[in-house]
Amino acid sequence: MGKKQEGYGVWESSRMMLPEHKSRIHKDERETLHRGKPVQDGQKLEEIECTLALSLRSHVRVTVVLADSFANKQLNGFVTSIHTHSREIKLQWAEEWKWIQVDDIVEAYIV
C-alpha cells in the first residue's frame, strides 16, 4: 500500500514536488488565511445601508459586491428582508435567495 499524501490539489498524484511549487502552495495558503474582510469607513458603510434599504422599500434591483478570499463576487437581485439585529439581508433573484452579512458587502448600487 502506498503512503497517503496530504491534500495539495493538483499536486496530489505526484510523489515529487519542486521546492518552488511547495513554497508557492504555502504562500497561497497563508494569503488566503490572512485576507480578511475589508475595513469600511463610516460613510461608505452608510451608503451601502441606504442602497439596501432603498432596494427593500422601492423594490428595485440592486447589485452587491461581496468580499471573497480569492476575488470579489457580484450578486444581483432584490432585497426582500433586512435583519438589523444580526446585520444581514436576504437577497433574492429568480427563485433563489441568500442571506448575506452586511459587513461582507464591499459595494452596493442600484441597477
Short mmCIF file of the C-alpha atoms (twelve columns), coordinates in Angstrom:
data_MODEL
# 
_entry.id   MODEL 
# 
loop_
_atom_site.group_PDB 
_atom_site.id 
_atom_site.type_symbol 
_atom_site.label_atom_id 
_atom_site.label_alt_id 
_atom_site.label_comp_id 
_atom_site.label_asym_id 
_atom_site.label_seq_id 
_atom_site.Cartn_x 
_atom_site.Cartn_y 
_atom_site.Cartn_z 
_atom_site.pdbx_PDB_model_num 
ATOM 1   C CA . MET A 1   0.000   0.000  0.000   1 
ATOM 2   C CA . GLY A 2   1.175   3.470  -0.803  1 
ATOM 3   C CA . LYS A 3   1.664   6.219  1.703   1 
ATOM 4   C CA . LYS A 4   -1.285  8.614  1.850   1 
ATOM 5   C CA . GLN A 5   -0.228  12.129 0.904   1 
ATOM 6   C CA . GLU A 6   -1.518  15.381 2.296   1 
ATOM 7   C CA . GLY A 7   -4.029  17.187 0.036   1 
ATOM 8   C CA . TYR A 8   -2.294  19.551 -2.379  1 
ATOM 9   C CA . GLY A 9   -4.946  19.568 -5.098  1 
ATOM 10  C CA . VAL A 10  -3.216  19.237 -8.480  1 
ATOM 11  C CA . TRP A 11  -0.001  18.043 -6.855  1 
ATOM 12  C CA . GLU A 12  -1.722  15.192 -5.051  1 
ATOM 13  C CA . SER A 13  -0.819  12.486 -7.603  1 
ATOM 14  C CA . SER A 14  2.850   13.449 -7.778  1 
ATOM 15  C CA . ARG A 15  5.319   11.959 -5.350  1 
ATOM 16  C CA . MET A 16  7.977   14.537 -6.154  1 
ATOM 17  C CA . MET A 17  7.438   18.277 -5.781  1 
ATOM 18  C CA . LEU A 18  9.743   21.078 -6.754  1 
ATOM 19  C CA . PRO A 19  10.721  23.388 -3.880  1 
ATOM 20  C CA . GLU A 20  9.358   26.376 -5.850  1 
ATOM 21  C CA . HIS A 21  5.947   24.726 -6.131  1 
ATOM 22  C CA . LYS A 22  5.855   23.790 -2.467  1 
ATOM 23  C CA . SER A 23  6.766   27.321 -1.360  1 
ATOM 24  C CA . ARG A 24  4.140   28.785 -3.726  1 
ATOM 25  C CA . ILE A 25  1.456   26.489 -2.320  1 
ATOM 26  C CA . HIS A 26  2.299   27.523 1.251   1 
ATOM 27  C CA . LYS A 27  2.378   31.202 0.256   1 
ATOM 28  C CA . ASP A 28  -1.074  30.920 -1.362  1 
ATOM 29  C CA . GLU A 29  -2.440  29.217 1.756   1 
ATOM 30  C CA . ARG A 30  -1.073  31.984 4.013   1 
ATOM 31  C CA . GLU A 31  -2.501  34.721 1.762   1 
ATOM 32  C CA . THR A 32  -5.898  33.050 1.783   1 
ATOM 33  C CA . LEU A 33  -5.908  32.821 5.564   1 
ATOM 34  C CA . HIS A 34  -4.739  36.419 6.055   1 
ATOM 35  C CA . ARG A 35  -7.115  38.020 3.572   1 
ATOM 36  C CA . GLY A 36  -9.958  39.147 5.768   1 
ATOM 37  C CA . LYS A 37  -12.896 41.427 5.419   1 
ATOM 38  C CA . PRO A 38  -12.091 44.875 4.131   1 
ATOM 39  C CA . VAL A 39  -12.471 47.660 6.664   1 
ATOM 40  C CA . GLN A 40  -15.203 50.055 5.583   1 
ATOM 41  C CA . ASP A 41  -15.212 53.683 6.582   1 
ATOM 42  C CA . GLY A 42  -18.396 55.062 8.137   1 
ATOM 43  C CA . GLN A 43  -19.527 56.994 5.072   1 
ATOM 44  C CA . LYS A 44  -19.166 54.026 2.678   1 
ATOM 45  C CA . LEU A 45  -20.987 51.740 5.095   1 
ATOM 46  C CA . GLU A 46  -23.828 54.257 5.385   1 
ATOM 47  C CA . GLU A 47  -24.099 54.453 1.575   1 
ATOM 48  C CA . ILE A 48  -24.316 50.663 1.362   1 
ATOM 49  C CA . GLU A 49  -27.009 50.525 4.050   1 
ATOM 50  C CA . CYS A 50  -29.056 53.280 2.336   1 
ATOM 51  C CA . THR A 51  -28.835 51.487 -1.004  1 
ATOM 52  C CA . LEU A 52  -30.022 48.228 0.564   1 
ATOM 53  C CA . ALA A 53  -32.895 49.997 2.335   1 
ATOM 54  C CA . LEU A 54  -33.912 51.671 -0.945  1 
ATOM 55  C CA . SER A 55  -33.996 48.301 -2.680  1 
ATOM 56  C CA . LEU A 56  -36.241 46.921 0.062   1 
ATOM 57  C CA . ARG A 57  -38.622 49.911 0.143   1 
ATOM 58  C CA . SER A 58  -38.897 50.580 -3.603  1 
ATOM 59  C CA . HIS A 59  -38.419 47.003 -4.800  1 
ATOM 60  C CA . VAL A 60  -35.615 47.927 -7.179  1 
ATOM 61  C CA . ARG A 61  -32.845 45.595 -8.300  1 
ATOM 62  C CA . VAL A 62  -29.515 46.023 -6.536  1 
ATOM 63  C CA . THR A 63  -26.032 44.675 -7.235  1 
ATOM 64  C CA . VAL A 64  -23.880 43.820 -4.235  1 
ATOM 65  C CA . VAL A 65  -20.154 43.142 -4.384  1 
ATOM 66  C CA . LEU A 66  -19.017 40.658 -1.738  1 
ATOM 67  C CA . ALA A 67  -15.519 40.248 -0.363  1 
ATOM 68  C CA . ASP A 68  -14.226 36.739 -1.025  1 
ATOM 69  C CA . SER A 69  -10.936 35.040 -0.205  1 
ATOM 70  C CA . PHE A 70  -9.742  34.989 -3.827  1 
ATOM 71  C CA . ALA A 71  -11.776 37.570 -5.753  1 
ATOM 72  C CA . ASN A 72  -14.825 39.730 -5.175  1 
ATOM 73  C CA . LYS A 73  -18.201 38.239 -6.142  1 
ATOM 74  C CA . GLN A 74  -21.147 40.136 -7.584  1 
ATOM 75  C CA . LEU A 75  -24.741 39.205 -6.861  1 
ATOM 76  C CA . ASN A 76  -27.738 40.888 -8.440  1 
ATOM 77  C CA . GLY A 77  -31.285 40.767 -7.062  1 
ATOM 78  C CA . PHE A 78  -33.897 42.324 -4.799  1 
ATOM 79  C CA . VAL A 79  -33.553 42.868 -1.061  1 
ATOM 80  C CA . THR A 80  -36.593 41.164 0.469   1 
ATOM 81  C CA . SER A 81  -35.695 41.325 4.161   1 
ATOM 82  C CA . ILE A 82  -33.302 43.170 6.459   1 
ATOM 83  C CA . HIS A 83  -32.404 41.952 9.934   1 
ATOM 84  C CA . THR A 84  -30.826 44.889 11.740  1 
ATOM 85  C CA . HIS A 85  -30.029 42.947 14.925  1 
ATOM 86  C CA . SER A 86  -27.890 40.373 13.068  1 
ATOM 87  C CA . ARG A 87  -26.832 42.833 10.315  1 
ATOM 88  C CA . GLU A 88  -27.852 40.644 7.405   1 
ATOM 89  C CA . ILE A 89  -30.035 40.960 4.337   1 
ATOM 90  C CA . LYS A 90  -31.954 38.468 2.256   1 
ATOM 91  C CA . LEU A 91  -31.146 38.899 -1.428  1 
ATOM 92  C CA . GLN A 92  -33.485 37.169 -3.869  1 
ATOM 93  C CA . TRP A 93  -33.165 36.583 -7.603  1 
ATOM 94  C CA . ALA A 94  -35.395 34.377 -9.766  1 
ATOM 95  C CA . GLU A 95  -36.402 31.507 -7.460  1 
ATOM 96  C CA . GLU A 96  -33.218 31.583 -5.382  1 
ATOM 97  C CA . TRP A 97  -32.223 33.619 -2.320  1 
ATOM 98  C CA . LYS A 98  -29.300 34.026 0.030   1 
ATOM 99  C CA . TRP A 99  -28.686 35.591 3.442   1 
ATOM 100 C CA . ILE A 100 -25.728 37.986 3.284   1 
ATOM 101 C CA . GLN A 101 -23.896 39.703 6.131   1 
ATOM 102 C CA . VAL A 102 -23.840 43.490 5.606   1 
ATOM 103 C CA . ASP A 103 -20.220 43.574 6.799   1 
ATOM 104 C CA . ASP A 104 -19.238 41.264 3.904   1 
ATOM 105 C CA . ILE A 105 -20.516 43.776 1.324   1 
ATOM 106 C CA . VAL A 106 -17.804 45.898 -0.267  1 
ATOM 107 C CA . GLU A 107 -20.118 47.873 -2.544  1 
ATOM 108 C CA . ALA A 108 -23.832 48.094 -3.374  1 
ATOM 109 C CA . TYR A 109 -25.503 50.001 -6.158  1 
ATOM 110 C CA . ILE A 110 -28.891 50.207 -7.858  1 
ATOM 111 C CA . VAL A 111 -29.052 48.630 -11.301 1 
# 
